[in-house]
Each structure stands twice: as structure tokens, then as C-alpha cells.
Amino acid sequence: MTAAKKILLVQLYSNGDCLYATAVARQIKQDFPGCHLTWAIAGFCKNIIAQNPNVDEVVVTDEVAKNDVVAFRKFKRKVFREKSEGKWDEVFVTHNMDDNQALYDGTIRGMIFRAYPFPITVPVQPVVLLTDIEKQTVKLFAEKNKLAQFSNIILWEYAPQSGQSVLNFDFVMKVALRITQIPGTCIILSSATSFLSTGKIIDASNLAVRENAELIHYCSLFIGCSSGITWLSTSSAAKQLPMLQLLDPQAYFRNAPSVDFQRYGISTNELIELVQYDDEKIYRSVKSILDEGIVAAKIKFNEALPVQFNTTRKVVYNLLCYLQFKAIARHYRITKSIYGRHPLFIKQFILGFLTFPFKFISNKWRKRKL
């Protein structure tokens, strides 16, 4: 009998990225029937893949701090050395650092999928299986906060780790206070920051990240910023809610749900994105959704993201730091295959090379001072 292949998948963080990578785990199980799949993941994200039926073993590693490329390259060398020593038959690194940044194609999901060397043919929906205890925890949360008395229950993800939006607590509370003046409306704020619930503005910081997938079943509208809870809401454990997304068009790795949804065949009919907004516009958008429905509100409020390729300049810089010229060429080919020779893309690609020496020296000087 042939021994089962021992396969390692490296996707360390963050929650949204790990959710995308659950499709890769599913694909690996299809491509290598009977394999034993181990997932290397950071401790602060390990719970997002708990109970995953495609993962046989989880290895928690905290060797790589967030965005620490040096530590990540060292970790990669270690796992590939383990492969050469026979610990692993295959190692697949989808984590979006180092040369994997070259794979950015306007979506983070696409970036992760391109890091897997074979086609993704399985359903791309993130796989999340909740336990009965998690479901019961959310049920008790709903009862405690009397969610059944509200006709409009809004879940708001406002403190992203993805860099897709910048909202502070005071601003969110100001808007939430106004929105909850609409009869029958409450807002549940999902973040790691706790506060005293007011009855209509409810703190959900005591729920685990995964439990938000169950909480979504109690809600009627989702306000997000393309971070972990946004993508959790598209998982197998949740349901697709009407969405209002508040995005930063200049985000480092821009990951607009509209682009991702269109790329992967997900309906955008109940998705509104705002890229220029204040408290008044957010309030009017939400009120329109509640009064007229999201399809009608979308006609009035949805904003197209401006085309920009600022990420390309940063990718080129990061890759030049380690003289990864093949990766730079690959990024150029990938982007050109999607957007063609767009003038803004060519401009940012060239600027990546021209500004590299100055930025490199500046960053070195800054690190020395620190």
C-alpha cells in the first residue's frame, strides 16, 4: 500500500486570507487523494480553520511577526529543508509575503490562488464549520441583547486588520447613534475593542471571530471594510447579507469585494461600495437601504473605485530589496494579462524602479534611528 502523501500548506495570517486559503486546502485534498494535510498558521488565526474537514493537522507557528519578510524567508527555508529531509512530500506556500507579492492581481484571493501551482477547480466559498457550542453562544448573545425586538439588525465591522478602511471608534459611534434613531434599528459593532452596550448599539467584542458567522444569521444588513468578517460572511457557515462596504481606494493591497465578486462569479446586486464618505453619506446610504432596499439604494450611492496601480510600485520595491527580478517580471505579466498596458500601470511599474534607491536609503536610515 502506498503511504499517504504528507503535505504542508503555509498560510500564516490574517483571518480573511486564511478563509480564502480554505479553498486551496480543499483543492489539495482533491488533487492528492488520501493525503495528510498539515496547515502551518499563526497562533492568532488558528481558530478560523478549526473543524475544517480538509485539514488533518494544524501546526501553530509564531516565528513570523506580521510583515516581517526576513523572518518569513527564514521560515520558508526551514520548511523546504524539512521537505528535503523527508518530513514533507509537498510544501505549498500561499502566504502573501516575499515573492508571492508578485502574484497580486487586484484581489487577495487571486493572489493566494495563484500561489498554488495547480488550477483551483473546487468551489471557492470559504469553508467554515461551527460547533454546536459556538452556535449556542451566539443564541445566548442574541437573547441577552433582545435582538428579536428589532426589525433592522445591522452588523458593523469597523476595525479592520486589512488596511482597507480607516474608521475610528468615535466616528463609528457618532454614525451608529444617528442610524439607531431609525425605528426598530440596532447596530452590533464587531471589533476587538469592548465598550458598554447602550441597548441599540451592542458590543460584540466578547464573541470569537468565527462566531460572527452564526451572528450573521440574526442580522439583516452588513457594514464592512473588506476585512475578516466581510469574508467570513461569504463562508459556508454564514449567509450572504446585503452589504455596504466602506473602502480606502488607496489601500496598500486593495481588495474591493466588487472586484473579487465579479472575478469569482458572486453576485454584486446587493453590494454597495463607498470610497468617499462622511457620516452624512453613510447615514443616508443606510437609511435608503432600509427604506427602499439595497438594489434601489445602490443606484443612488454605489461608487466605482478609481483605477490605480499604487500597489505595483510597492510590490516592485519589495521585490527589488531581495533582487527578485523574475518575480517582478511575473507581476508585470499577471497585471498586463488583466489590465493590458494601462498607462497608470506602466507609470507605477517604472516608478518602482526609479524611486527604489531613494526609498531604500530612507528606510535604512529610519531603521537605524529607531
JOVENKA-V790235 format. One record per backbone hydrogen bond with DSSP energy under -1.0 kcal/mol. CO is the residue of the C=O (numbers start at 1). NH is the residue of the N-H. E is the energy in kcal/mol with one decimal. If there is no record, write none. Layout:
co = (CO CO)
nh = (NH NH)
e = (E E)
This chain:
co = (5 6 6 7 8 9 10 10 12 14 15 16 17 20 21 22 23 24 25 26 27 28 32 36 37 37 38 39 40 41 42 45 46 47 49 52 57 59 65 67 68 69 70 71 72 73 74 75 76 77 78 79 80 81 82 83 90 92 95 97 98 99 100 101 107 108 109 110 113 126 131 132 133 134 135 136 137 138 139 140 141 142 143 146 147 152 153 153 154 155 156 164 168 169 170 171 172 173 174 175 176 178 179 182 184 184 186 187 188 189 190 200 201 202 204 209 210 211 212 214 215 216 221 222 223 224 227 228 229 232 235 242 243 244 245 248 256 257 258 259 260 261 268 270 272 273 274 278 279 280 281 282 283 284 285 286 287 288 289 293 294 295 297 298 310 311 312 313 314 315 316 317 319 319 320 323 324 325 326 327 328 329 330 331 332 333 335 336 340 342 343 344 345 346 347 348 350 351 355 356 357 358 359 360 361 362 363 364 365 366)
nh = (36 89 90 38 92 40 94 95 42 18 19 20 21 23 25 26 27 28 29 30 31 32 35 7 56 57 9 59 11 61 45 48 49 50 52 55 39 41 68 69 72 73 74 75 76 77 78 79 80 81 82 83 84 85 87 86 8 10 97 100 101 102 103 104 111 112 113 114 116 236 135 136 137 138 139 140 141 142 143 144 145 147 146 149 150 186 220 221 188 223 190 248 172 173 174 175 176 177 178 179 180 181 182 185 151 152 154 202 156 204 158 187 198 189 207 212 213 215 216 217 218 219 155 244 157 246 231 232 233 235 238 222 272 224 274 251 260 261 262 263 264 266 271 243 245 303 247 282 283 284 285 286 287 288 289 290 291 292 293 297 298 299 301 302 314 315 316 317 318 319 320 321 322 324 323 325 328 329 330 331 332 333 334 335 336 337 339 340 342 346 347 348 349 350 351 352 354 355 359 360 361 362 363 364 365 366 367 368 369 370)
e = (-3.3 -3.3 -1.6 -3.0 -3.0 -3.1 -1.7 -1.7 -2.3 -2.8 -2.1 -2.0 -2.1 -1.7 -2.2 -2.0 -2.2 -2.7 -1.9 -1.2 -3.0 -2.6 -2.1 -2.6 -1.8 -1.7 -2.9 -2.7 -1.8 -2.4 -1.8 -1.5 -1.2 -1.3 -1.8 -1.4 -2.4 -2.3 -2.2 -1.3 -2.0 -2.9 -1.9 -2.4 -2.7 -2.2 -1.8 -2.2 -2.4 -1.8 -2.1 -1.7 -2.0 -1.4 -2.5 -1.5 -2.3 -2.9 -2.0 -1.7 -1.8 -1.3 -1.8 -1.7 -1.3 -2.1 -2.7 -2.4 -1.2 -2.2 -2.0 -2.4 -2.4 -1.8 -2.0 -2.4 -1.9 -2.6 -2.2 -2.8 -2.0 -2.3 -1.2 -1.5 -1.9 -2.5 -3.0 -1.5 -3.5 -3.0 -2.8 -3.3 -2.3 -2.7 -2.0 -2.2 -2.9 -2.7 -1.3 -2.6 -2.5 -1.3 -1.9 -1.3 -1.1 -3.0 -2.4 -3.1 -3.1 -2.1 -1.1 -3.1 -2.4 -2.8 -1.7 -1.7 -2.0 -2.1 -1.9 -1.3 -2.0 -1.4 -2.5 -2.5 -3.1 -2.8 -1.7 -2.1 -2.0 -1.8 -1.2 -2.4 -2.4 -2.2 -2.9 -1.8 -2.2 -3.6 -2.0 -2.1 -1.9 -2.9 -1.6 -2.9 -3.3 -2.7 -2.7 -2.2 -2.3 -2.7 -2.3 -2.5 -2.8 -2.2 -2.2 -2.5 -2.5 -3.1 -1.5 -2.1 -2.3 -1.0 -2.3 -1.9 -1.5 -2.9 -2.8 -2.2 -2.7 -2.4 -2.4 -1.7 -1.1 -2.6 -1.7 -1.5 -1.8 -2.3 -1.9 -2.5 -2.1 -2.2 -2.6 -2.5 -2.5 -2.0 -3.0 -1.9 -1.8 -2.5 -2.3 -2.2 -2.5 -2.3 -2.6 -1.7 -2.3 -2.7 -2.5 -3.0 -2.1 -2.3 -2.7 -2.2 -2.4 -2.3 -2.3 -1.9 -2.1 -2.1)
